[in-house]
Amino acid sequence: MQVFHFKRLQWLVAIMSLMLLSACGFALRGPVALPFKSIYIGLPEASSLGGELRRQIRANGQTQIMANAKDARVILEVLNETRDKQILSLNSQGRVREYNLIYNFRFRVRDNTGKEYMEPAEIQLKRNISFNEAQVLAKEAEEVLLYRDMQSDLVQQIMRRLAVIKMDD
């Protein structure tokens, strides 16, 4: 009899846990729905940022990426894209101990007549990286991975900003 009540209590706790989890509003993020049907991206096809951004836009399945700016409803115009590396700290011998990696991206969204849907916006991402002269190749590889991580973060931020554009249809 004791075991029966214990099993019932386990099932009750499991069901209550599932109910609490479903009531919290948790939902996986899916593709971002964009408020326009076509876009031209002012980044070269060979650009890794452009490729990742195009993949994200295609993932929503509703927006077409146009090869010509005249055919697109909106144009994502890249105004500036820079990567920078600054010394963050030095050790007691005056050698670099840490770097600050900075990724700046400035863009705007307009239509082919010049009407702006989004004023020039700047996104700046920073990551710190330690440096060790004995591990130069490993630190270079880590730097590449950090820039790739910043690029993925940048694409997500661009997608969120594109999703909130107000179109005047």
N, CA and C atoms as an extended XYZ file, in Angstrom:
507
Properties=species:S:1:pos:R:3:atomname:S:1:resname:S:1:resid:I:1 pbc="F F F"
N         0.818       -1.187        0.000 N   MET     1
C         0.000        0.000        0.000 CA  MET     1
C         0.862        1.251        0.000 C   MET     1
N         1.959        1.194        0.738 N   GLN     2
C         2.899        2.314        0.838 CA  GLN     2
C         3.507        2.634       -0.526 C   GLN     2
N         3.865        1.600       -1.289 N   VAL     3
C         4.473        1.761       -2.614 CA  VAL     3
C         3.474        2.389       -3.581 C   VAL     3
N         2.218        1.998       -3.492 N   PHE     4
C         1.183        2.528       -4.366 CA  PHE     4
C         1.038        4.035       -4.196 C   PHE     4
N         1.039        4.504       -2.952 N   HIS     5
C         0.924        5.940       -2.681 CA  HIS     5
C         2.170        6.682       -3.166 C   HIS     5
N         3.325        6.059       -3.043 N   PHE     6
C         4.567        6.688       -3.498 CA  PHE     6
C         4.552        6.851       -5.026 C   PHE     6
N         4.096        5.847       -5.755 N   LYS     7
C         4.006        5.909       -7.217 CA  LYS     7
C         3.024        6.996       -7.650 C   LYS     7
N         1.872        7.058       -6.939 N   ARG     8
C         0.874        8.092       -7.253 CA  ARG     8
C         1.452        9.477       -7.005 C   ARG     8
N         2.222        9.617       -5.957 N   LEU     9
C         2.836       10.899       -5.631 CA  LEU     9
C         3.864       11.282       -6.696 C   LEU     9
N         4.626       10.310       -7.189 N   GLN    10
C         5.598       10.576       -8.251 CA  GLN    10
C         4.897       11.061       -9.519 C   GLN    10
N         3.827       10.385       -9.890 N   TRP    11
C         3.082       10.786      -11.083 CA  TRP    11
C         2.476       12.175      -10.909 C   TRP    11
N         1.978       12.447       -9.738 N   LEU    12
C         1.381       13.744       -9.457 CA  LEU    12
C         2.431       14.855       -9.556 C   LEU    12
N         3.615       14.625       -9.016 N   VAL    13
C         4.697       15.605       -9.087 CA  VAL    13
C         5.137       15.815      -10.533 C   VAL    13
N         5.232       14.722      -11.301 N   ALA    14
C         5.633       14.827      -12.707 CA  ALA    14
C         4.614       15.631      -13.509 C   ALA    14
N         3.341       15.367      -13.298 N   ILE    15
C         2.287       16.089      -14.021 CA  ILE    15
C         2.279       17.561      -13.623 C   ILE    15
N         2.426       17.835      -12.343 N   MET    16
C         2.461       19.230      -11.879 CA  MET    16
C         3.663       19.964      -12.470 C   MET    16
N         4.799       19.294      -12.565 N   SER    17
C         5.993       19.917      -13.144 CA  SER    17
C         5.769       20.268      -14.609 C   SER    17
N         5.169       19.349      -15.354 N   LEU    18
C         4.872       19.610      -16.760 CA  LEU    18
C         3.882       20.756      -16.925 C   LEU    18
N         2.904       20.814      -16.059 N   MET    19
C         1.931       21.898      -16.129 CA  MET    19
C         2.590       23.240      -15.837 C   MET    19
N         3.468       23.274      -14.857 N   LEU    20
C         4.174       24.514      -14.545 CA  LEU    20
C         5.067       24.948      -15.699 C   LEU    20
N         5.747       24.001      -16.312 N   LEU    21
C         6.622       24.319      -17.435 CA  LEU    21
C         5.840       24.849      -18.627 C   LEU    21
N         4.700       24.261      -18.903 N   SER    22
C         3.910       24.705      -20.050 CA  SER    22
C         3.254       26.054      -19.786 C   SER    22
N         3.036       26.408      -18.550 N   ALA    23
C         2.389       27.671      -18.212 CA  ALA    23
C         3.366       28.838      -18.131 C   ALA    23
N         4.661       28.575      -18.185 N   CYS    24
C         5.622       29.664      -18.008 CA  CYS    24
C         5.822       30.482      -19.271 C   CYS    24
N         5.294       30.050      -20.428 N   GLY    25
C         5.442       30.800      -21.658 CA  GLY    25
C         6.686       30.450      -22.436 C   GLY    25
N         7.370       29.414      -22.056 N   PHE    26
C         8.579       29.002      -22.757 CA  PHE    26
C         8.237       28.544      -24.163 C   PHE    26
N         8.988       29.058      -25.128 N   ALA    27
C         8.829       28.627      -26.515 CA  ALA    27
C        10.172       28.772      -27.214 C   ALA    27
N        10.492       27.802      -28.063 N   LEU    28
C        11.728       27.886      -28.822 CA  LEU    28
C        11.627       28.997      -29.859 C   LEU    28
N        12.753       29.692      -30.077 N   ARG    29
C        12.769       30.726      -31.099 CA  ARG    29
C        12.848       30.070      -32.466 C   ARG    29
N        11.976       30.485      -33.315 N   GLY    30
C        11.993       29.976      -34.681 CA  GLY    30
C        12.497       31.061      -35.612 C   GLY    30
N        12.307       30.861      -36.894 N   PRO    31
C        12.707       31.884      -37.854 CA  PRO    31
C        11.932       33.184      -37.620 C   PRO    31
N        12.606       34.296      -37.838 N   VAL    32
C        12.008       35.611      -37.636 CA  VAL    32
C        11.192       35.973      -38.873 C   VAL    32
N         9.932       36.341      -38.675 N   ALA    33
C         9.079       36.763      -39.794 CA  ALA    33
C         9.371       38.223      -40.106 C   ALA    33
N         9.692       38.503      -41.361 N   LEU    34
C        10.019       39.866      -41.773 CA  LEU    34
C         8.787       40.516      -42.398 C   LEU    34
N         8.616       41.837      -42.216 N   PRO    35
C         7.402       42.518      -42.688 CA  PRO    35
C         7.412       42.886      -44.170 C   PRO    35
N         8.346       42.378      -44.949 N   PHE    36
C         8.408       42.677      -46.379 CA  PHE    36
C         8.637       41.382      -47.146 C   PHE    36
N         8.284       41.402      -48.427 N   LYS    37
C         8.330       40.186      -49.242 CA  LYS    37
C         9.658       39.986      -49.963 C   LYS    37
N        10.425       41.060      -50.175 N   SER    38
C        11.701       40.908      -50.874 CA  SER    38
C        12.720       41.900      -50.325 C   SER    38
N        13.996       41.498      -50.381 N   ILE    39
C        15.076       42.324      -49.859 CA  ILE    39
C        16.315       42.147      -50.744 C   ILE    39
N        17.061       43.226      -50.863 N   TYR    40
C        18.375       43.175      -51.490 CA  TYR    40
C        19.396       43.429      -50.394 C   TYR    40
N        20.405       42.588      -50.307 N   ILE    41
C        21.428       42.722      -49.268 CA  ILE    41
C        22.691       43.260      -49.918 C   ILE    41
N        23.138       44.416      -49.449 N   GLY    42
C        24.301       45.084      -50.019 CA  GLY    42
C        25.616       44.536      -49.516 C   GLY    42
N        25.761       43.246      -49.493 N   LEU    43
C        27.006       42.579      -49.125 CA  LEU    43
C        27.385       41.626      -50.251 C   LEU    43
N        28.676       41.474      -50.526 N   PRO    44
C        29.090       40.555      -51.597 CA  PRO    44
C        28.656       39.114      -51.310 C   PRO    44
N        28.443       38.363      -52.369 N   GLU    45
C        28.064       36.949      -52.239 CA  GLU    45
C        29.129       36.155      -51.482 C   GLU    45
N        30.397       36.527      -51.665 N   ALA    46
C        31.493       35.795      -51.034 CA  ALA    46
C        31.691       36.170      -49.568 C   ALA    46
N        31.010       37.192      -49.094 N   SER    47
C        31.142       37.626      -47.701 CA  SER    47
C        30.528       36.593      -46.763 C   SER    47
N        31.261       36.243      -45.712 N   SER    48
C        30.720       35.262      -44.760 CA  SER    48
C        29.529       35.853      -44.001 C   SER    48
N        29.571       37.153      -43.699 N   LEU    49
C        28.442       37.808      -43.043 CA  LEU    49
C        27.226       37.800      -43.960 C   LEU    49
N        27.431       38.141      -45.237 N   GLY    50
C        26.337       38.136      -46.195 CA  GLY    50
C        25.738       36.753      -46.363 C   GLY    50
N        26.580       35.729      -46.407 N   GLY    51
C        26.088       34.364      -46.543 CA  GLY    51
C        25.238       33.931      -45.364 C   GLY    51
N        25.706       34.247      -44.165 N   GLU    52
C        24.944       33.862      -42.966 CA  GLU    52
C        23.630       34.627      -42.879 C   GLU    52
N        23.654       35.911      -43.240 N   LEU    53
C        22.437       36.721      -43.227 CA  LEU    53
C        21.435       36.197      -44.259 C   LEU    53
N        21.908       35.842      -45.426 N   ARG    54
C        21.029       35.286      -46.459 CA  ARG    54
C        20.403       33.964      -45.995 C   ARG    54
N        21.194       33.118      -45.328 N   ARG    55
C        20.659       31.847      -44.814 CA  ARG    55
C        19.548       32.095      -43.795 C   ARG    55
N        19.747       33.063      -42.915 N   GLN    56
C        18.732       33.364      -41.898 CA  GLN    56
C        17.448       33.883      -42.538 C   GLN    56
N        17.594       34.742      -43.548 N   ILE    57
C        16.405       35.288      -44.214 CA  ILE    57
C        15.677       34.191      -44.977 C   ILE    57
N        16.410       33.315      -45.643 N   ARG    58
C        15.779       32.201      -46.367 CA  ARG    58
C        15.073       31.242      -45.410 C   ARG    58
N        15.569       31.140      -44.185 N   ALA    59
C        14.990       30.211      -43.206 CA  ALA    59
C        13.561       30.591      -42.843 C   ALA    59
N        13.201       31.876      -42.959 N   ASN    60
C        11.832       32.243      -42.611 CA  ASN    60
C        10.845       31.838      -43.696 C   ASN    60
N        11.338       31.623      -44.926 N   GLY    61
C        10.499       31.094      -45.991 CA  GLY    61
C         9.519       32.076      -46.598 C   GLY    61
N         9.461       33.316      -46.112 N   GLN    62
C         8.485       34.277      -46.613 CA  GLN    62
C         9.123       35.397      -47.422 C   GLN    62
N        10.399       35.646      -47.233 N   THR    63
C        11.075       36.778      -47.856 CA  THR    63
C        12.055       36.286      -48.910 C   THR    63
N        11.973       36.869      -50.097 N   GLN    64
C        12.884       36.526      -51.180 CA  GLN    64
C        14.084       37.459      -51.154 C   GLN    64
N        15.246       36.928      -51.472 N   ILE    65
C        16.459       37.731      -51.579 CA  ILE    65
C        16.674       37.992      -53.062 C   ILE    65
N        16.685       39.249      -53.425 N   MET    66
C        16.791       39.638      -54.822 CA  MET    66
C        18.250       39.897      -55.201 C   MET    66
N        18.572       39.605      -56.455 N   ALA    67
C        19.928       39.820      -56.966 CA  ALA    67
C        20.130       41.260      -57.429 C   ALA    67
N        19.038       41.970      -57.663 N   ASN    68
C        19.104       43.339      -58.140 CA  ASN    68
C        18.345       44.249      -57.173 C   ASN    68
N        18.940       45.375      -56.827 N   ALA    69
C        18.319       46.293      -55.856 CA  ALA    69
C        17.017       46.876      -56.383 C   ALA    69
N        16.887       47.061      -57.701 N   LYS    70
C        15.674       47.658      -58.286 CA  LYS    70
C        14.457       46.750      -58.130 C   LYS    70
N        14.674       45.450      -58.016 N   ASP    71
C        13.567       44.492      -57.924 CA  ASP    71
C        13.100       44.252      -56.490 C   ASP    71
N        13.825       44.748      -55.515 N   ALA    72
C        13.531       44.455      -54.102 CA  ALA    72
C        12.626       45.518      -53.484 C   ALA    72
N        11.820       45.075      -52.530 N   ARG    73
C        10.954       46.002      -51.774 CA  ARG    73
C        11.801       46.866      -50.852 C   ARG    73
N        12.777       46.275      -50.172 N   VAL    74
C        13.690       47.027      -49.306 CA  VAL    74
C        15.131       46.654      -49.630 C   VAL    74
N        16.023       47.574      -49.305 N   ILE    75
C        17.454       47.383      -49.541 CA  ILE    75
C        18.182       47.545      -48.217 C   ILE    75
N        18.938       46.527      -47.846 N   LEU    76
C        19.798       46.625      -46.674 CA  LEU    76
C        21.143       47.151      -47.185 C   LEU    76
N        21.429       48.393      -46.845 N   GLU    77
C        22.632       49.058      -47.330 CA  GLU    77
C        23.668       49.082      -46.212 C   GLU    77
N        24.826       48.493      -46.475 N   VAL    78
C        25.905       48.457      -45.499 CA  VAL    78
C        26.707       49.741      -45.634 C   VAL    78
N        26.783       50.496      -44.540 N   LEU    79
C        27.523       51.749      -44.553 CA  LEU    79
C        28.961       51.570      -44.084 C   LEU    79
N        29.174       50.632      -43.171 N   ASN    80
C        30.516       50.421      -42.637 CA  ASN    80
C        30.565       49.073      -41.926 C   ASN    80
N        31.664       48.372      -42.116 N   GLU    81
C        31.909       47.114      -41.403 CA  GLU    81
C        33.397       47.062      -41.087 C   GLU    81
N        33.733       47.087      -39.792 N   THR    82
C        35.145       47.060      -39.408 CA  THR    82
C        35.367       46.083      -38.264 C   THR    82
N        36.555       45.509      -38.276 N   ARG    83
C        37.022       44.661      -37.175 CA  ARG    83
C        38.270       45.325      -36.627 C   ARG    83
N        38.360       45.395      -35.311 N   ASP    84
C        39.492       46.070      -34.683 CA  ASP    84
C        39.989       45.233      -33.515 C   ASP    84
N        41.238       45.429      -33.179 N   LYS    85
C        41.868       44.697      -32.078 CA  LYS    85
C        42.656       45.717      -31.260 C   LYS    85
N        42.267       45.883      -30.001 N   GLN    86
C        42.927       46.855      -29.128 CA  GLN    86
C        43.571       46.135      -27.951 C   GLN    86
N        44.683       46.685      -27.504 N   ILE    87
C        45.341       46.133      -26.314 CA  ILE    87
C        44.504       46.487      -25.101 C   ILE    87
N        44.196       45.486      -24.316 N   LEU    88
C        43.379       45.685      -23.124 CA  LEU    88
C        44.241       45.765      -21.871 C   LEU    88
N        45.261       44.904      -21.780 N   SER    89
C        46.141       44.949      -20.602 CA  SER    89
C        47.515       44.401      -20.959 C   SER    89
N        48.506       44.813      -20.154 N   LEU    90
C        49.892       44.380      -20.328 CA  LEU    90
C        50.344       43.655      -19.070 C   LEU    90
N        51.332       42.766      -19.235 N   ASN    91
C        51.885       42.095      -18.063 CA  ASN    91
C        53.011       42.953      -17.473 C   ASN    91
N        53.710       42.447      -16.472 N   SER    92
C        54.749       43.229      -15.792 CA  SER    92
C        55.954       43.520      -16.677 C   SER    92
N        56.170       42.738      -17.746 N   GLN    93
C        57.272       42.989      -18.679 CA  GLN    93
C        56.861       43.926      -19.817 C   GLN    93
N        55.646       44.399      -19.805 N   GLY    94
C        55.173       45.295      -20.845 CA  GLY    94
C        54.674       44.578      -22.086 C   GLY    94
N        54.464       43.279      -21.997 N   ARG    95
C        53.936       42.509      -23.127 CA  ARG    95
C        52.414       42.403      -23.010 C   ARG    95
N        51.792       42.228      -24.154 N   VAL    96
C        50.331       42.147      -24.192 CA  VAL    96
C        49.853       40.894      -23.466 C   VAL    96
N        48.884       41.095      -22.582 N   ARG    97
C        48.285       39.982      -21.859 CA  ARG    97
C        46.857       39.714      -22.350 C   ARG    97
N        46.142       40.803      -22.715 N   GLU    98
C        44.765       40.672      -23.183 CA  GLU    98
C        44.497       41.659      -24.312 C   GLU    98
N        43.655       41.216      -25.249 N   TYR    99
C        43.180       42.074      -26.324 CA  TYR    99
C        41.672       42.226      -26.211 C   TYR    99
N        41.175       43.319      -26.764 N   ASN   100
C        39.750       43.549      -26.888 CA  ASN   100
C        39.437       43.502      -28.378 C   ASN   100
N        38.640       42.542      -28.813 N   LEU   101
C        38.229       42.432      -30.211 CA  LEU   101
C        36.934       43.212      -30.391 C   LEU   101
N        36.893       44.078      -31.392 N   ILE   102
C        35.739       44.942      -31.618 CA  ILE   102
C        35.243       44.742      -33.044 C   ILE   102
N        33.941       44.533      -33.184 N   TYR   103
C        33.310       44.366      -34.490 CA  TYR   103
C        32.246       45.456      -34.610 C   TYR   103
N        32.433       46.388      -35.536 N   ASN   104
C        31.472       47.468      -35.777 CA  ASN   104
C        30.754       47.220      -37.089 C   ASN   104
N        29.452       47.398      -37.070 N   PHE   105
C        28.649       47.246      -38.286 CA  PHE   105
C        27.620       48.369      -38.302 C   PHE   105
N        27.595       49.105      -39.393 N   ARG   106
C        26.660       50.223      -39.548 CA  ARG   106
C        25.877       49.998      -40.838 C   ARG   106
N        24.562       50.113      -40.755 N   PHE   107
C        23.697       49.855      -41.908 CA  PHE   107
C        22.426       50.675      -41.829 C   PHE   107
N        21.704       50.692      -42.933 N   ARG   108
C        20.377       51.301      -42.959 CA  ARG   108
C        19.507       50.496      -43.905 C   ARG   108
N        18.203       50.696      -43.795 N   VAL   109
C        17.254       49.995      -44.651 CA  VAL   109
C        16.407       51.054      -45.347 C   VAL   109
N        16.351       50.949      -46.675 N   ARG   110
C        15.585       51.895      -47.485 CA  ARG   110
C        14.946       51.149      -48.647 C   ARG   110
N        14.098       51.851      -49.388 N   ASP   111
C        13.573       51.243      -50.607 CA  ASP   111
C        14.345       51.787      -51.802 C   ASP   111
N        14.010       51.347      -53.013 N   ASN   112
C        14.794       51.757      -54.177 CA  ASN   112
C        14.540       53.198      -54.616 C   ASN   112
N        13.576       53.877      -54.011 N   THR   113
C        13.374       55.297      -54.291 CA  THR   113
C        14.142       56.175      -53.311 C   THR   113
N        14.729       55.579      -52.286 N   GLY   114
C        15.513       56.335      -51.314 CA  GLY   114
C        14.816       56.562      -49.988 C   GLY   114
N        13.563       56.148      -49.869 N   LYS   115
C        12.832       56.322      -48.611 CA  LYS   115
C        13.420       55.396      -47.549 C   LYS   115
N        13.763       55.966      -46.398 N   GLU   116
C        14.362       55.171      -45.317 CA  GLU   116
C        13.285       54.528      -44.458 C   GLU   116
N        13.436       53.230      -44.248 N   TYR   117
C        12.583       52.508      -43.309 CA  TYR   117
C        13.291       52.342      -41.973 C   TYR   117
N        14.607       52.421      -41.989 N   MET   118
C        15.395       52.377      -40.758 CA  MET   118
C        16.566       53.334      -40.929 C   MET   118
N        16.663       54.274      -40.008 N   GLU   119
C        17.776       55.214      -40.042 CA  GLU   119
C        19.085       54.453      -39.859 C   GLU   119
N        20.208       55.062      -40.245 N   PRO   120
C        21.489       54.367      -40.033 CA  PRO   120
C        21.639       53.906      -38.586 C   PRO   120
N        21.886       52.631      -38.426 N   ALA   121
C        22.026       52.020      -37.100 CA  ALA   121
C        23.409       51.403      -37.000 C   ALA   121
N        23.975       51.464      -35.821 N   GLU   122
C        25.288       50.871      -35.603 CA  GLU   122
C        25.197       49.807      -34.530 C   GLU   122
N        25.818       48.691      -34.815 N   ILE   123
C        25.919       47.605      -33.838 CA  ILE   123
C        27.390       47.399      -33.557 C   ILE   123
N        27.746       47.434      -32.281 N   GLN   124
C        29.140       47.220      -31.892 CA  GLN   124
C        29.199       46.041      -30.927 C   GLN   124
N        30.029       45.076      -31.272 N   LEU   125
C        30.210       43.892      -30.440 CA  LEU   125
C        31.650       43.833      -29.970 C   LEU   125
N        31.851       43.397      -28.721 N   LYS   126
C        33.194       43.310      -28.149 CA  LYS   126
C        33.385       41.974      -27.466 C   LYS   126
N        34.582       41.448      -27.573 N   ARG   127
C        34.970       40.235      -26.859 CA  ARG   127
C        36.404       40.413      -26.384 C   ARG   127
N        36.695       39.893      -25.217 N   ASN   128
C        38.063       39.919      -24.679 CA  ASN   128
C        38.733       38.587      -24.965 C   ASN   128
N        40.027       38.651      -25.240 N   ILE   129
C        40.797       37.436      -25.483 CA  ILE   129
C        42.149       37.580      -24.809 C   ILE   129
N        42.532       36.563      -24.061 N   SER   130
C        43.853       36.581      -23.431 CA  SER   130
C        44.894       36.216      -24.478 C   SER   130
N        46.135       36.615      -24.233 N   PHE   131
C        47.194       36.342      -25.189 CA  PHE   131
C        48.375       35.716      -24.472 C   PHE   131
N        48.984       34.719      -25.126 N   ASN   132
C        50.156       34.047      -24.592 CA  ASN   132
C        51.113       33.816      -25.757 C   ASN   132
N        52.327       34.342      -25.645 N   GLU   133
C        53.301       34.229      -26.730 CA  GLU   133
C        53.663       32.778      -27.043 C   GLU   133
N        53.528       31.904      -26.078 N   ALA   134
C        53.865       30.496      -26.279 CA  ALA   134
C        52.774       29.750      -27.054 C   ALA   134
N        51.604       30.363      -27.182 N   GLN   135
C        50.479       29.705      -27.854 CA  GLN   135
C        49.904       30.591      -28.962 C   GLN   135
N        50.763       31.135      -29.788 N   VAL   136
C        50.328       32.101      -30.800 CA  VAL   136
C        49.320       31.494      -31.773 C   VAL   136
N        49.588       30.315      -32.302 N   LEU   137
C        48.672       29.701      -33.270 CA  LEU   137
C        47.316       29.388      -32.650 C   LEU   137
N        47.322       28.894      -31.438 N   ALA   138
C        46.060       28.587      -30.755 CA  ALA   138
C        45.264       29.858      -30.493 C   ALA   138
N        45.946       30.930      -30.128 N   LYS   139
C        45.261       32.193      -29.857 CA  LYS   139
C        44.724       32.823      -31.137 C   LYS   139
N        45.429       32.631      -32.254 N   GLU   140
C        44.914       33.115      -33.537 CA  GLU   140
C        43.647       32.359      -33.919 C   GLU   140
N        43.644       31.060      -33.700 N   ALA   141
C        42.451       30.256      -33.981 CA  ALA   141
C        41.297       30.668      -33.064 C   ALA   141
N        41.597       30.955      -31.810 N   GLU   142
C        40.568       31.406      -30.877 CA  GLU   142
C        40.001       32.754      -31.314 C   GLU   142
N        40.857       33.624      -31.808 N   GLU   143
C        40.415       34.933      -32.305 CA  GLU   143
C        39.453       34.771      -33.479 C   GLU   143
N        39.776       33.867      -34.393 N   VAL   144
C        38.896       33.597      -35.534 CA  VAL   144
C        37.539       33.094      -35.044 C   VAL   144
N        37.550       32.196      -34.058 N   LEU   145
C        36.288       31.678      -33.513 CA  LEU   145
C        35.477       32.779      -32.828 C   LEU   145
N        36.148       33.669      -32.120 N   LEU   146
C        35.437       34.770      -31.457 CA  LEU   146
C        34.814       35.713      -32.486 C   LEU   146
N        35.531       36.011      -33.564 N   TYR   147
C        34.959       36.853      -34.616 CA  TYR   147
C        33.767       36.157      -35.276 C   TYR   147
N        33.852       34.855      -35.468 N   ARG   148
C        32.735       34.106      -36.042 CA  ARG   148
C        31.524       34.141      -35.097 C   ARG   148
N        31.779       34.037      -33.794 N   ASP   149
C        30.708       34.126      -32.803 CA  ASP   149
C        30.076       35.522      -32.825 C   ASP   149
N        30.916       36.543      -32.928 N   MET   150
C        30.389       37.906      -33.003 CA  MET   150
C        29.559       38.091      -34.272 C   MET   150
N        29.988       37.484      -35.364 N   GLN   151
C        29.247       37.582      -36.624 CA  GLN   151
C        27.874       36.941      -36.496 C   GLN   151
N        27.798       35.783      -35.856 N   SER   152
C        26.499       35.124      -35.641 CA  SER   152
C        25.600       35.976      -34.759 C   SER   152
N        26.167       36.564      -33.729 N   ASP   153
C        25.418       37.460      -32.856 CA  ASP   153
C        24.927       38.673      -33.649 C   ASP   153
N        25.771       39.215      -34.511 N   LEU   154
C        25.422       40.360      -35.339 CA  LEU   154
C        24.255       40.028      -36.263 C   LEU   154
N        24.291       38.868      -36.893 N   VAL   155
C        23.211       38.454      -37.794 CA  VAL   155
C        21.894       38.371      -37.026 C   VAL   155
N        21.920       37.822      -35.817 N   GLN   156
C        20.694       37.731      -35.012 CA  GLN   156
C        20.161       39.116      -34.667 C   GLN   156
N        21.061       40.046      -34.331 N   GLN   157
C        20.628       41.408      -34.021 CA  GLN   157
C        20.056       42.112      -35.248 C   GLN   157
N        20.670       41.911      -36.406 N   ILE   158
C        20.148       42.503      -37.642 CA  ILE   158
C        18.754       41.943      -37.930 C   ILE   158
N        18.591       40.637      -37.783 N   MET   159
C        17.284       40.012      -38.044 CA  MET   159
C        16.207       40.573      -37.115 C   MET   159
N        16.542       40.759      -35.850 N   ARG   160
C        15.559       41.330      -34.913 CA  ARG   160
C        15.197       42.754      -35.314 C   ARG   160
N        16.178       43.522      -35.764 N   ARG   161
C        15.896       44.902      -36.184 CA  ARG   161
C        15.094       44.937      -37.474 C   ARG   161
N        15.359       44.030      -38.384 N   LEU   162
C        14.574       43.969      -39.621 CA  LEU   162
C        13.129       43.578      -39.329 C   LEU   162
N        12.916       42.735      -38.343 N   ALA   163
C        11.584       42.236      -38.028 CA  ALA   163
C        10.664       43.322      -37.478 C   ALA   163
N        11.220       44.389      -36.927 N   VAL   164
C        10.369       45.429      -36.324 CA  VAL   164
C        10.191       46.639      -37.221 C   VAL   164
N        10.630       46.562      -38.469 N   ILE   165
C        10.435       47.672      -39.406 CA  ILE   165
C         8.941       47.835      -39.684 C   ILE   165
N         8.490       49.057      -39.682 N   LYS   166
C         7.092       49.363      -39.970 CA  LYS   166
C         6.977       49.720      -41.454 C   LYS   166
N         6.243       48.902      -42.191 N   MET   167
C         6.029       49.152      -43.613 CA  MET   167
C         4.716       49.915      -43.793 C   MET   167
N         4.665       50.781      -44.773 N   ASP   168
C         3.466       51.590      -45.027 CA  ASP   168
C         2.752       51.115      -46.289 C   ASP   168
N         2.277       49.893      -46.248 N   ASP   169
C         1.613       49.313      -47.437 CA  ASP   169
C         0.258       49.902      -47.639 C   ASP   169
